[in-house]
Amino acid sequence: MANSNFVLKVTDAKLPDIQKALQAAGITVRSIIEVFKEGEKAEKTEEAK
């Protein structure tokens, strides 16, 4: 059995939703870590530059 690490970028999804979707597809989830979260404030800040 091989262990793999993936990076996902999602829109309007929460960690439990992602975990449930992967498990429903038969994928065993060992861990999910939120690394970075972009929001409306972050987008407005970048547009102002």
C-alpha positions in Angstrom: 0.0 0.0 0.0 1.4 3.4 -1.0 0.9 6.6 0.9 0.3 9.7 -1.2 0.1 13.4 -0.4 -2.1 15.8 -2.5 -2.8 19.5 -2.5 -6.4 20.5 -3.3 -7.7 23.9 -4.1 -11.5 24.1 -3.5 -14.2 26.8 -3.6 -16.9 26.9 -0.9 -16.0 23.6 0.7 -15.4 22.7 4.4 -13.0 20.1 5.6 -15.7 17.7 6.7 -17.3 17.9 3.3 -14.1 17.1 1.6 -13.4 14.2 3.9 -16.9 12.7 3.3 -16.6 13.1 -0.5 -13.3 11.3 -0.5 -14.5 8.5 1.8 -17.6 8.1 -0.4 -15.3 7.5 -3.3 -13.5 4.8 -1.4 -10.4 6.8 -0.5 -9.0 6.4 3.0 -8.2 9.9 4.4 -5.3 9.9 6.9 -5.4 13.6 7.6 -6.5 16.9 6.1 -4.7 20.1 6.9 -5.8 23.6 5.9 -2.7 25.4 4.7 -4.0 28.7 3.4 -7.5 30.3 3.2 -8.3 33.0 0.7 -11.3 35.2 1.5 -13.0 38.3 0.2 -10.7 40.5 2.3 -7.5 38.9 0.8 -8.9 39.4 -2.7 -9.7 43.0 -2.1 -6.3 43.7 -0.6 -4.6 42.3 -3.7 -6.8 44.3 -6.0 -5.9 47.5 -4.2 -2.2 47.0 -4.9 
